[in-house]
Amino acid sequence: MDLLLLTIGFLCMIVGVFGSFLPVLPGPSISWLGLLFLYFTHSVPNNYWILGITFVIMLVVTILDYLIPAKGTKRFGGSSYGIWGTNIGLIVGIFAPIPFGFIISPFLGAFIGELLYDSKNHQRALKAATGSFIGFLAGSFMKFVVCIIYLGLFLHIVWENKSNLF
């Protein structure tokens, strides 16, 4: 049973790292589940401090991931149309058959949203779309760093308890 939980936990870690870039998958949440599965094993002693601290970090990062692109759009002069365009672009980008659609589509969504808001001011629309793109990249980088730290923590805990697990 421990080996099954360890395998599921490791798969959650890998999916979490990929989820840090794909907007459909909540990367930090899935990585935290991987840590939780690891602590469900009988071979690894429970450490509620690690689980609690990593849970709080996961919550903060998840909330910031939704706020950063919107704040980036606002900071660069965007409106709620640009924010909605960014969110719609994220969803469309996942299903679009173009390479790196999940990176290009939020930018285009914000740009189109801002043009719908004010079709005469292309410069402001481009500036707001750039803010959205920078916010998306910052959020993705933050999620990636957290997921890599969780993966390193997972591997460290497995290494410390390898004699009990294997």
Secondary structure as GFF3:
##gff-version 3
##sequence-region A 1 166
A	DSSP	alpha_helix	2	19	.	.	.	ID=ss1
A	DSSP	alpha_helix	27	40	.	.	.	ID=ss2
A	DSSP	alpha_helix	48	75	.	.	.	ID=ss3
A	DSSP	alpha_helix	80	95	.	.	.	ID=ss4
A	DSSP	alpha_helix	101	117	.	.	.	ID=ss5
A	DSSP	alpha_helix	122	160	.	.	.	ID=ss6
A	DSSP	alpha_helix	162	165	.	.	.	ID=ss7
###
